[in-house]
Amino acid sequence: MSPPLAARLAEELLQAAPPPAVAPEVTLCLLDFIACALEARDTAPSRAARALAATEPGEASIIGLSARASPGAAAFANAAAGHGLVREDMHAGAVSHLGVVVLPVLLALAQRHPVEGQAFIAAAATGYEVGAALGRALVNPRFSRQWRPTGWTGPLAAVAAGARLLGLTAAQTASALCLAANTVGGLNEWPRDGGDEMFFHPGFAARNALAVLAMAEAGAEGSATALDGPAGLFAAAGAAPPVALPLFAGGASEVSQVFRKALPLCNFAQTPAQAAQRLRQEAGGLEADSIAAITIRASEAAVRYPGCDGTGPFARVLQAKMSIPFCVAAALCHGAVEEAHFALPADPALLRLVGLARLEADDAATAAFPARQGAEVIVTLRDGRRLSAALPDLLPADAAMVRQRCRAAAAERLGGARAAQLEAAFAGLATLDDVGAALRLAEPAA
């Protein structure tokens, strides 16, 4: 009989060699995470998370603040802020936001003792790899109707990354993975209600990952079959445990499948909103009053994800950011989808368009998902004309956009000189001697 899945996964993740191509991908994910955390630092969930951090003083950096906290509290605060814009990185195959858990954990660990950039990159890529592999095996539309995927993949992804960075033994790593399986969770009721739980799911996962790593390092032992046993992780999810979870197969990496969002809204609303932007642009502008009907076609995963079919009332910003009809209506009204367009109460003209929208599952988009996330928007005008625009996949933020957003967010929060230092340090992540010391640049200058 072969060893339990956790033992085999632990051996592999400690020995796997991430391909060189992961370095620029991890670098962009880190720059994007820092930008999001800086921009969202004053949102209500971020303020709540840092209020918690204030109760646990320590020396771990909280991005954008001069105050520091214990590693667990800082990781919680940074994870919540990094998630605060709904613009975090995304792995479609796992339906998970892995960076907002993996990166705050590694940043906290990097302030325990000096960590070189190359070691940080290898650990981060390993965390993304494990989280993505688990997500592909666990998550489907039925699962997502009940559970938040990031709340299940995130703790194990972060533990895998942390074990790699800390150099835990295979036995310690297997125990950490099994203990982490006992911390998964996160209900998916928040998309309908717009509650703040979403922002805290990665915070819980990051904080728990650090606790689990410390306990495993100190000798705590998890149940060996906590992943693949009859009452283990996969059984709890109603999924068959995989025979194996190969990492970096064929020299490929899961972090290369991660994209950085161009728009501050739900992953599943990205392509429909971008298709609506294109439609409006190709029409040479569009008067909202001229629209009589809207059809939005996307994958079944998008149409069925909780909250994505929301048509109001919109009492909270998160309800609007999750709603595909709302995001499409904003794009048709304004030609863009920006933070300002989610101000509530919403524009009555925009809400009229939301009420006209019909969301449909498209067979071709469903078949292409998750490799591609296609969508089409069809608008019927009052005069009977029919306009449409389709995209075979979403348009992610490119490297230039990621760097520009990080530069702008840092300049606004930290000042121009500090922003330039921060960008230079983390843009050169692969050559950094001390990642934790560089993170101090994300604090306001004394």
Salt bridges, closest charged atoms under 4 A:
GLU25 OE1 - ARG260 NH2 3.20
ASP32 OD1 - ARG405 NH2 3.01
GLU39 OE2 - ARG87 NH2 3.10
ASP42 OD1 - ARG50 NH1 3.59
ASP42 OD2 - ARG413 NH1 2.91
GLU56 OE2 - ARG207 NH2 2.34
GLU59 OE1 - ARG68 NH1 2.78
GLU88 OE1 - HIS83 ND1 2.69
GLU88 OE2 - HIS97 ND1 3.67
GLU88 OE2 - LYS261 NZ 2.64
GLU189 OE1 - ARG192 NH1 3.27
ASP193 OD2 - ARG316 NH1 2.96
GLU217 OE1 - ARG112 NH2 3.72
GLU254 OE1 - HIS91 NE2 2.75
GLU254 OE2 - ARG136 NE 2.96
GLU339 OE2 - LYS321 NZ 2.41
GLU360 OE1 - ARG297 NH1 2.47
GLU360 OE2 - ARG358 NE 2.87
ASP362 OD1 - ARG297 NH2 2.90
ASP383 OD2 - ARG385 NE 2.91
GLU423 OE2 - ARG407 NH2 2.84
GLU443 OE1 - ARG68 NH2 3.01
GLU443 OE2 - ARG440 NH1 3.45
